[in-house]
Amino acid sequence: MKIQLIHDIIDLIFPENCPGCNRYEVKVKYCFCRSCIIQVIPAPNQDENIYSLAMYEGPVKNVLQHLKYGKRKWISRPLAEWMNDFLNQHREIEFDLIIPVPLHPLREFRRSFNQSWLIAHLLGKLQRKPAIYDCLVKVKNNRSQTDLNNVERKENVRNVYKVMRDFLIKDKKILVIDDVYTTGATANEVSRTLKNAGASKVIILTVARA
C-alpha cells in the first residue's frame, strides 16, 4: 500500500504519458488514464481454458505496442496487476505454475526482453505461484504471424516449441501468459506441446483478444 502511494505521488509530480493515448494524463487504473479506461472493452471468454482481459483495439492495442516495440517495460507491472485482479475475481481458474509463451532466442535478443515473461514473472509474485522462464522454449525462428491467414498461422507454429525439464510440469495445471490471442494457433500449439510433455491441464491467459 505504501509503495503504491509513493508511485501515485510520483505519477502526479512527474507523470509518465498514458500509453493508451500518449498524452500526459494521470493514470487512474492500471496504465490507463481516465479517458482511456472507459474505452477498454472486456473480451468475451467463451472457452473455459482460454481467457483474455480486453479486446485488442484502441488504448489496449496502443499499450501493448508501446510495451513490445517502444520497450516501455514498466507497462508489464500494471498489466500483471490487471491479470492478478482478473484471477482473483475468477477463482474457478486453478493452476500450479505460470509459463510465458516464449520467443525464439534470436528474436528475444534483438528485442532484449520477452514481454510475456515480464508479465508472467510479476504475476507469479502477486499470485504467490512459481513462474518458470525456460521450461517451454521456442526452437524454430518461424515467420511472424502478423500477415498470415488462419491456415498459414497453424502451419507456421507447428512443432516450434519444446518442453525442457518436463518433470516440472508433469501432472501440473499450467497457466500460460501471452500478450494477444488472435486465431488460437499459438495457444493451441503451446497447449498441445505442454500436454504431450505431461501437463494435466493448460489454461491460456492473454492481455488482449484480436
Secondary structure, DSSP 8 states (H G I E B T S, - for coil): -HHHHHHHHHHHHS----TTT-S---EEETTEEHHHHTT--B----BTTEEEEEESSHHHHHHHHHHHTS--GGGHHHHHHHHHHHHHH-TT---SEEEE----HHHHHHHSS-HHHHHHHHHHHHHT--B-SSSEEE-S----STT--HHHHHHHTTT-EEESSGGGTTT-EEEEEEEEESSSHHHHHHHHHHHHTT-SEEEEEEEEE-
